[in-house]
């Protein structure tokens, strides 16, 4: 229903890139440029400055962008208000999730949710915790589910589950038979960690510091971008790691990995993160309530 020219302009303005906007809108770049020029002709002024391969908003463009945000927000409110009145729950919602959550927590949750609400389409975007929180801040997604603490007063953060992190080793490793391992012992072995910006990495660093040790003392031998990659490296004997207990169930059953709790135990939250002021779709509310019930039954 909204003006197509305005939708195209809004996407370019958010991304400050005609190329990225074309990809996001599944359009050719000349078609995007044409729509923007049409809008510029409508207002009889330039909306973008294009200099040295950089795109920026003009003063008029910034004003149009400000009103476009309000127009699309009101449009969403109208659409969802009517659907709520008629009892219809459908639409598309975009969820962001950190890697661990996306690979291990969300698949069974979203699978059951789709059985109950088949008319709701879900788009999942995956990044590390830092990246997903940035998506929420930029209003690129409706809801995020991340691991670790989120310290942002502008966002609503709701803990859904507590997750234990454990020391993960090959089955024949010296630490494999221990019930609990102090962090000082972990520091003596080659360590495989997640990349910068990972919630898991941040939580581990905070834990080490809380135990009176220096995170820099970790003997990092490898940095990898996913739990699956880390598990493979540990199985190959490259080093040990600290991972969510939820990620290693299959490997423990097969005997390809062993684990031990840390002493004191290390736990971190899985949390829902969303905008404080953003109008929430009925679909988002239903997913939140469903997820709360699912997490409560899984605790």
C-alpha positions in Angstrom: 0.0 0.0 0.0 2.8 2.5 0.8 4.4 4.5 -2.1 6.9 2.2 -3.8 9.2 5.2 -4.4 9.2 6.0 -0.7 10.0 2.4 0.2 13.0 2.3 -2.2 14.2 5.7 -0.9 13.9 4.5 2.7 15.9 1.3 2.0 18.7 3.3 0.3 18.7 5.8 3.1 19.0 3.1 5.8 21.9 1.3 4.0 23.5 4.4 2.4 24.1 2.2 -0.6 22.2 1.8 -3.9 23.8 -1.6 -4.5 22.9 -3.0 -1.1 19.4 -1.6 -1.3 18.9 -3.3 -4.7 20.0 -6.6 -3.2 17.6 -6.2 -0.3 14.7 -5.2 -2.5 15.4 -7.9 -5.1 15.7 -5.1 -7.8 18.3 -4.1 -10.3 20.4 -1.1 -9.3 19.1 1.0 -12.3 15.5 0.3 -11.1 16.4 1.6 -7.6 18.1 4.7 -9.1 15.0 5.3 -11.2 12.6 5.1 -8.3 14.8 7.5 -6.2 15.0 10.0 -9.1 11.2 9.8 -9.5 10.9 10.9 -5.8 13.5 13.6 -6.3 11.5 14.9 -9.2 8.3 14.8 -7.1 10.0 17.0 -4.4 12.1 19.0 -7.0 15.3 18.5 -4.9 18.1 16.1 -4.5 17.7 13.6 -1.6 21.2 12.0 -1.8 24.7 13.3 -2.3 26.8 10.9 -4.3 30.5 11.9 -4.1 33.7 9.8 -4.2 31.6 6.5 -4.3 29.9 7.5 -1.0 26.2 8.1 -0.5 24.8 10.5 2.1 21.5 12.2 2.7 21.0 15.8 1.8 19.2 18.0 4.3 16.0 17.4 2.3 16.7 13.7 2.3 17.1 13.6 6.0 13.7 15.2 6.4 12.1 12.8 4.0 13.7 9.9 5.9 12.4 11.2 9.2 8.8 11.2 7.9 9.2 7.9 6.1 10.0 6.2 9.3 6.8 7.6 10.9 4.8 6.6 7.8 5.9 3.0 7.8 5.5 2.7 11.5 1.9 3.9 11.3 1.3 1.7 8.4 2.4 -1.4 10.4 0.3 -0.2 13.3 -2.8 0.1 11.1 -2.3 -3.3 9.5 -1.7 -5.1 12.7 -4.5 -3.3 14.5 -7.0 -4.4 11.9 -5.7 -8.0 12.0 -5.9 -8.1 15.8 -9.5 -6.8 15.6 -10.5 -9.6 13.1 -8.6 -12.2 15.1 -6.2 -12.9 12.2 -2.6 -13.8 13.2 -0.4 -13.7 10.2 2.4 -11.8 8.5 6.2 -11.8 8.4 8.5 -11.1 11.3 12.3 -10.9 11.3 14.2 -12.5 14.2 17.9 -12.0 14.9 19.8 -14.7 16.8 23.3 -15.2 18.0 25.0 -18.3 16.6 24.6 -20.6 19.6 20.9 -19.7 20.0 20.2 -20.1 16.2 21.8 -23.5 16.0 20.6 -25.1 19.2 17.7 -23.3 20.9 15.6 -21.9 18.0 15.1 -24.8 15.6 12.8 -26.8 18.0 11.1 -23.7 19.3 10.3 -22.3 15.9 9.3 -25.7 14.5 6.6 -26.0 17.2 5.6 -22.4 16.7 5.0 -22.9 13.0 2.8 -25.8 13.7 0.5 -23.6 15.8 0.8 -20.5 13.6 1.3 -21.7 10.0 0.3 -18.3 8.5 3.3 -16.5 10.2 6.4 -16.4 8.1 9.7 -16.0 10.0 12.9 -14.6 8.6 16.0 -15.5 10.7 19.2 -13.4 10.6 22.3 -14.8 12.4 25.3 -13.0 13.7 27.2 -12.9 17.0 25.6 -11.2 20.0 27.1 -7.8 19.2 25.9 -7.9 15.6 22.4 -9.0 16.6 22.0 -6.3 19.2 23.1 -3.7 16.6 20.3 -5.0 14.3 17.7 -4.3 17.1 19.2 -0.8 17.7 18.9 0.0 14.0 15.3 -1.3 13.8 16.4 -3.9 11.2 14.7 -6.8 13.1 11.6 -7.2 15.3 13.1 -9.4 18.0 16.5 -10.8 19.0 17.4 -13.8 21.0 21.0 -13.7 22.3 23.4 -15.2 24.8 25.2 -13.2 27.5 24.4 -9.9 29.1 23.1 -7.0 27.1 23.7 -3.6 28.8 21.7 -1.2 26.8 19.2 1.0 28.6 17.4 1.8 25.3 16.4 -1.8 24.7 14.1 -4.2 26.6 16.0 -7.3 27.7 14.1 -10.3 29.1 15.9 -13.4 30.3 14.3 -16.6 29.0 16.7 -19.3 30.1 19.9 -19.8 32.0 22.6 -21.7 30.2 25.6 -23.5 31.8 29.0 -23.2 30.1 31.4 -26.1 30.6 34.9 -27.1 29.8 35.0 -29.2 26.7 37.9 -31.6 26.0 38.7 -34.7 23.9 37.7 -37.9 25.8 41.3 -38.8 26.5 42.4 -35.4 27.9 43.8 -34.9 31.4 40.7 -32.8 32.4 38.2 -35.2 31.0 37.6 -37.3 34.1 37.2 -34.4 36.5 33.9 -33.4 38.0 34.8 -29.7 38.3 37.7 -27.7 37.0 39.0 -24.3 38.4 39.6 -21.7 35.8 43.3 -21.6 36.7 43.6 -25.1 35.4 42.0 -24.1 32.1 44.6 -21.4 31.6 47.3 -24.1 31.5 46.1 -25.7 28.2 45.8 -24.5 24.6 42.4 -22.8 24.2 40.0 -22.5 21.3 37.8 -19.4 21.5 35.0 -17.6 19.6 35.6 -14.5 17.6 35.5 -10.9 19.0 31.9 -9.7 19.5 30.7 -13.2 20.5 28.6 -13.3 23.7 30.2 -16.6 24.7 33.7 -15.0 24.5 32.6 -12.0 26.5 31.0 -14.1 29.3 34.2 -16.3 29.5 36.4 -13.2 29.8 34.2 -11.7 32.6 34.2 -15.0 34.4 38.0 -15.4 34.3 38.4 -11.8 35.7 35.8 -12.5 38.4 38.0 -15.4 39.6 41.0 -13.1 40.0 42.8 -14.2 36.8 43.6 -12.3 33.6 41.7 -13.2 30.5 44.8 -12.4 28.5 46.4 -15.4 30.1 44.3 -17.7 28.1 46.6 -19.7 25.7 44.5 -19.0 22.7 45.6 -21.2 19.8 42.6 -20.8 17.5 39.7 -18.4 17.1 36.6 -19.8 15.3 33.2 -18.4 14.4 30.8 -21.1 15.5 30.3 -23.8 18.2 30.3 -26.5 15.5 33.8 -25.4 14.3 35.1 -25.3 17.8 33.8 -28.8 18.6 35.5 -30.1 15.5 38.8 -28.6 16.5 38.5 -29.9 20.1 37.7 -33.4 18.7 40.9 -33.1 16.6 43.0 -32.4 19.7 43.9 -28.8 18.8 43.0 -27.6 22.3 40.2 -27.3 24.8 37.3 -24.8 25.0 34.4 -23.6 27.0 31.0 -24.1 25.4 27.3 -24.2 26.2 26.3 -27.6 27.6 23.3 -27.4 25.3 25.6 -27.6 22.2 27.4 -30.8 23.0 24.7 -33.3 23.8 25.2 -35.4 20.7 29.0 -35.6 21.1 28.7 -36.6 24.7 26.4 -39.5 23.8 28.8 -40.6 21.0 31.8 -40.3 23.2 33.7 -38.0 20.9 33.9 -35.2 23.5 34.0 -35.0 27.3 33.0 -32.1 29.5 33.5 -30.9 33.1 31.7 -28.1 35.0 33.7 -25.1 36.1 34.1 -24.3 39.8 32.3 -22.1 40.6 29.8 -22.9 37.9 29.6 -20.6 35.0 26.1 -19.6 33.8 24.9 -17.0 31.4 21.4 -15.9 30.2 19.6 -16.5 27.0 17.6 -13.3 26.5 14.9 -11.7 24.3 15.9 -8.2 23.2 13.6 -5.7 21.5 13.0 -2.0 21.0 11.3 -0.1 23.9 9.2 2.1 21.7 8.7 -0.1 18.6 5.1 -1.0 17.9 5.0 -4.8 18.2 3.1 -6.9 15.8 0.5 -9.4 17.1 2.7 -12.1 15.6 5.7 -10.9 17.7 3.6 -10.9 20.8 2.4 -14.5 20.1 6.0 -15.7 19.5 7.2 -14.0 22.7 4.4 -15.7 24.7 5.0 -19.1 23.0 8.8 -18.8 23.6 8.2 -18.0 27.3 6.1 -21.1 27.7 8.7 -23.2 25.8 11.6 -21.9 27.9 9.7 -22.5 31.1 9.0 -26.1 30.2 12.7 -26.6 29.1 14.2 -25.1 32.3 
